[in-house]
């Protein structure tokens, strides 16, 4: 019965021309080591519109290696991955409320990055604050915590002489896309990713030039890079 319902849902998506949703549904049912499909958009902004909060109980601080257990507790990232990102120069900010334990975090990178979930490599060249792995515990959402973190993150980037910002949003995360648009972000690069066994295909399209690029690869890039 489940097979017929699944097949019917795929046929409905196909008849509606929803190819992206159909491929995502197929890949979601199979092991990621076998097949993976994803679609995302890289956003950018010259200014982040985050108005200051008066008398906010939210406190934000930069995370260190001692905060690895707290980051794992909040979002479930693997400890070795967290350490690797910190060692590569990425920065993590954490937020708490009324002196309590951390409730949210956001990461920023400023150089060469490889985004594994979409197989995309991009060098931000120290000109952009690339924001990623933004996560707030469910019980803490809707309290302005994410905006407070973004405000501090933007202030830190400004101290580095960086006043441009970027973020990657997957096509299934409409809430995050709308939130970033409210903060002044606009689409920059569309990304389509497909992996079958060891072969990975990443196709990107630049909104400024209208040009597309397709990259086929098996091994991940090497060198001084932040793996996300």
C-alpha positions in Angstrom: 0.0 0.0 0.0 2.8 2.4 0.9 4.5 1.7 -2.4 1.4 2.6 -4.4 0.8 5.8 -2.4 4.4 6.8 -2.9 4.2 6.0 -6.7 1.0 8.0 -6.9 2.5 11.0 -5.2 5.5 10.9 -7.7 3.2 10.7 -10.7 1.2 13.7 -9.4 4.4 15.7 -9.0 5.5 14.7 -12.5 2.2 15.7 -14.0 2.4 19.1 -12.3 6.0 19.6 -13.6 7.3 19.5 -10.0 10.6 17.8 -11.0 12.6 19.2 -8.2 10.1 18.0 -5.5 9.9 14.6 -7.2 13.7 14.1 -7.2 13.9 15.3 -3.6 11.2 12.9 -2.6 13.0 9.9 -4.2 16.4 10.8 -2.7 14.7 11.2 0.7 13.6 7.6 0.7 17.0 6.2 -0.3 20.3 6.1 1.6 22.4 9.3 1.1 25.4 7.1 0.3 23.4 5.9 -2.8 21.7 9.0 -4.1 21.3 12.6 -3.0 19.4 15.5 -4.6 19.2 19.1 -3.4 18.4 22.6 -4.6 19.3 25.9 -3.0 19.9 29.5 -3.6 22.9 31.6 -2.4 21.7 35.0 -1.2 23.6 38.2 -0.6 23.1 41.6 0.9 25.0 44.8 1.3 23.1 45.6 4.5 21.4 43.4 7.1 18.3 45.2 8.3 18.1 44.1 12.0 16.7 46.8 14.2 18.2 46.9 17.7 16.1 45.4 20.5 15.6 47.6 23.6 16.1 46.0 27.0 16.5 42.5 25.4 17.2 39.6 27.8 19.1 37.9 25.0 22.9 37.8 25.4 25.2 36.8 22.5 28.8 35.6 22.8 31.4 34.0 20.5 31.8 30.3 21.0 35.1 28.6 21.7 36.3 25.0 21.7 35.0 24.7 25.2 31.4 25.2 23.9 31.5 22.2 21.6 29.2 20.1 23.9 26.7 23.0 24.0 26.7 23.3 20.2 26.1 19.5 19.9 23.2 19.8 22.4 21.5 22.5 20.4 21.9 21.3 16.9 23.4 17.9 16.9 26.6 18.7 14.9 29.4 16.2 15.3 32.1 17.3 17.7 34.9 16.7 15.2 33.1 18.8 12.5 32.7 21.6 15.0 36.4 21.5 15.9 37.3 21.4 12.2 35.3 24.5 11.4 36.7 26.4 14.3 40.2 25.5 13.3 39.6 26.6 9.7 38.7 30.2 10.9 34.9 29.9 11.0 33.2 31.8 13.8 30.2 30.6 15.9 28.0 32.9 17.9 25.7 31.6 20.7 22.8 33.2 22.4 21.2 32.7 25.7 18.3 34.3 27.6 18.2 35.6 31.1 21.6 34.1 32.0 20.4 30.6 31.1 22.1 28.0 28.9 22.7 28.7 25.1 19.5 28.4 23.0 20.7 29.1 19.5 23.8 29.5 17.4 24.9 30.8 14.0 28.1 30.2 12.1 30.1 32.6 9.8 32.9 31.9 7.4 34.8 34.5 5.4 37.1 32.6 2.9 37.0 29.5 0.8 34.1 27.1 1.6 32.8 23.8 0.4 29.1 23.3 1.2 28.7 19.5 1.2 24.9 19.4 1.2 24.8 20.9 -2.3 28.3 20.0 -3.5 29.2 23.7 -4.0 32.5 25.4 -3.6 32.8 29.2 -3.3 35.5 31.6 -2.2 34.1 34.6 -0.3 37.6 36.1 -0.4 37.3 37.9 2.9 34.7 40.2 1.3 31.5 38.4 2.5 30.3 37.1 5.8 28.9 33.7 4.8 26.3 32.7 7.4 25.3 29.1 7.8 24.1 26.5 10.3 21.6 28.9 11.9 19.7 27.0 14.5 17.4 27.9 17.4 15.8 25.4 19.8 12.0 25.1 19.1 11.0 26.3 22.5 13.1 29.5 22.0 11.8 30.5 18.6 9.7 33.7 18.1 11.6 35.6 20.8 13.9 37.6 18.6 16.9 35.4 19.5 18.0 34.8 15.9 17.8 38.5 15.1 20.0 39.2 18.1 22.6 36.8 17.0 22.6 38.2 13.5 23.1 41.7 14.9 26.2 40.7 16.8 27.5 38.7 13.8 27.1 41.7 11.6 28.9 43.9 14.1 31.8 41.4 14.2 32.0 41.3 10.4 32.1 45.1 10.4 35.1 45.0 12.8 36.9 42.9 10.1 36.0 45.5 7.4 33.3 43.2 5.9 30.0 44.8 5.1 28.5 42.3 2.7 26.7 39.2 3.7 25.7 35.9 2.2 23.6 32.9 3.1 22.5 29.6 1.4 18.9 28.5 1.8 17.7 25.1 0.6 14.5 25.1 -1.4 12.5 23.3 1.3 13.2 26.1 3.9 10.7 28.7 2.8 10.5 30.2 6.3 14.2 31.0 6.4 14.1 32.4 2.8 11.3 34.8 3.8 13.2 35.8 7.0 16.4 36.6 5.0 14.5 38.5 2.4 13.0 40.7 5.2 16.6 41.4 6.3 17.5 42.6 2.8 19.0 39.5 1.2 18.5 38.9 -2.6 19.1 35.8 -4.7 22.7 35.6 -6.2 23.4 32.0 -7.3 21.0 29.1 -7.9 22.4 25.7 -7.2 21.2 22.2 -8.2 23.0 19.2 -6.9 22.8 15.5 -7.7 24.9 12.6 -6.3 24.7 9.0 -7.5 27.1 6.7 -5.7 30.4 8.4 -5.9 29.7 10.8 -8.7 28.6 14.3 -7.8 27.2 16.9 -10.2 26.7 20.5 -9.2 25.1 23.0 -11.6 25.0 26.7 -10.6 23.6 29.8 -12.3 24.7 33.3 -11.6 21.9 35.9 -11.5 24.2 38.8 -12.4 25.7 37.3 -15.6 23.0 34.7 -16.4 25.8 32.2 -17.0 25.5 28.6 -15.8 28.4 26.3 -14.7 28.3 22.5 -14.3 30.9 20.7 -12.3 31.4 16.9 -12.1 33.6 15.5 -9.4 34.2 12.5 -7.1 36.7 13.8 -4.5 36.1 16.9 -2.3 38.4 19.9 -2.7 41.6 20.0 -0.7 43.6 22.8 0.9 42.8 25.6 3.3 39.0 25.4 3.2 36.0 25.3 5.6 33.9 22.2 5.1 30.3 22.9 5.8 
